[in-house]
Every structure is written in structure tokens, then in C-alpha cells.
């Protein structure tokens, strides 16, 4: 006779792998052409000078230089303003 109840099956227990999002190169660090600065979902950070956004919203460097993070204001289509974080490569 079994000493434990049968386990049965469950509909839970599945999880996806982590996507390793976030900042990869910080403010003031040197960067080369094509290196990833930020992996993100959506436009949390906006591209500035010498920075481009890929199809999955990843920001990467277009030139060799130093990364700089700044805050700025952006005007929405209805005239309201919001603060945004902009990434530059100088």
C-alpha cells in the first residue's frame, strides 16, 4: 500500500525563460559601434544622438563613444508634456 497519495497532473508549473532585459552599458562608460545599451520592452528609454532603436525596442550605438543618460520633455500629440529618459552616445 502506498504511503503517499497519487500526485496526479496539474495545469500549472510552466514558466518562460527570463529575457535578460535592462541596462547593459551605464552612464559614462565607453561603447563601440553596434553594442547594446539597453534591452527593453516598449519605449521606456528613447534614442538620442548616435543611438538607434531596433525592432524589439533595443537601443544600440551607431558610433564609438561614451554613453550619456539625460532627462528631457516630450510633447504628446494632444499637447501634454511628459518626462522621458534619453540615451546619447557622445
PLY file of the C-alpha trace (Angstrom):
ply
format ascii 1.0
element vertex 90
property float x
property float y
property float z
element edge 89
property int vertex1
property int vertex2
end_header
0.00 0.00 0.00
1.30 3.43 -0.93
2.20 5.83 1.83
1.50 8.97 -0.20
-1.47 9.99 -2.26
-1.05 9.88 -6.00
0.35 13.11 -7.44
-1.93 13.46 -10.41
-1.39 16.08 -13.07
-1.51 19.84 -12.82
-2.29 22.61 -15.26
0.24 24.90 -13.58
4.02 24.67 -13.46
5.03 26.22 -16.77
7.22 29.30 -16.83
9.09 31.12 -19.57
12.82 31.79 -19.52
13.98 35.21 -18.31
14.62 37.66 -21.16
17.62 39.45 -19.58
16.20 42.93 -20.07
17.72 46.11 -18.65
20.65 48.49 -18.94
23.81 46.84 -20.32
26.11 49.90 -20.54
25.84 52.60 -17.84
26.31 56.38 -17.92
29.93 57.38 -18.56
31.08 54.01 -19.92
32.79 53.61 -23.30
30.94 51.83 -26.08
31.73 50.56 -29.57
29.61 50.58 -32.74
26.71 48.11 -32.59
26.95 47.33 -28.88
23.67 47.09 -27.00
22.99 49.84 -24.46
19.53 48.82 -23.21
17.24 45.86 -23.80
13.64 46.91 -23.17
10.01 46.21 -23.98
8.30 49.36 -25.13
9.89 52.81 -25.24
10.96 53.32 -21.62
14.16 54.96 -22.86
14.32 57.00 -26.08
17.24 57.06 -28.53
19.23 60.29 -28.75
22.38 61.24 -30.67
24.18 58.27 -32.30
21.70 55.76 -30.83
19.16 53.69 -32.77
16.19 51.55 -31.76
15.88 48.00 -33.08
12.67 46.17 -33.93
12.34 44.78 -30.39
12.93 48.29 -28.88
16.57 47.51 -28.00
18.81 50.61 -28.04
22.26 50.24 -29.61
25.18 52.53 -30.51
25.72 53.86 -34.02
29.19 55.29 -33.21
32.04 54.67 -30.80
31.94 56.98 -27.78
30.71 57.44 -24.22
27.13 56.75 -23.08
25.17 59.61 -21.54
21.71 59.42 -19.94
19.65 62.64 -19.72
16.09 63.59 -18.84
14.00 65.66 -21.20
10.46 66.68 -22.01
8.45 65.36 -24.91
5.22 66.89 -26.19
2.48 64.41 -26.96
0.16 64.76 -29.94
-2.55 66.33 -27.76
-0.17 68.99 -26.38
0.50 67.42 -22.98
4.12 67.06 -21.92
5.83 64.15 -20.23
9.32 63.49 -18.92
11.36 60.95 -20.87
14.79 59.40 -20.45
17.07 59.88 -23.46
20.26 57.94 -24.22
23.09 59.61 -26.18
26.49 58.41 -27.36
28.98 61.30 -27.39
0 1
1 2
2 3
3 4
4 5
5 6
6 7
7 8
8 9
9 10
10 11
11 12
12 13
13 14
14 15
15 16
16 17
17 18
18 19
19 20
20 21
21 22
22 23
23 24
24 25
25 26
26 27
27 28
28 29
29 30
30 31
31 32
32 33
33 34
34 35
35 36
36 37
37 38
38 39
39 40
40 41
41 42
42 43
43 44
44 45
45 46
46 47
47 48
48 49
49 50
50 51
51 52
52 53
53 54
54 55
55 56
56 57
57 58
58 59
59 60
60 61
61 62
62 63
63 64
64 65
65 66
66 67
67 68
68 69
69 70
70 71
71 72
72 73
73 74
74 75
75 76
76 77
77 78
78 79
79 80
80 81
81 82
82 83
83 84
84 85
85 86
86 87
87 88
88 89
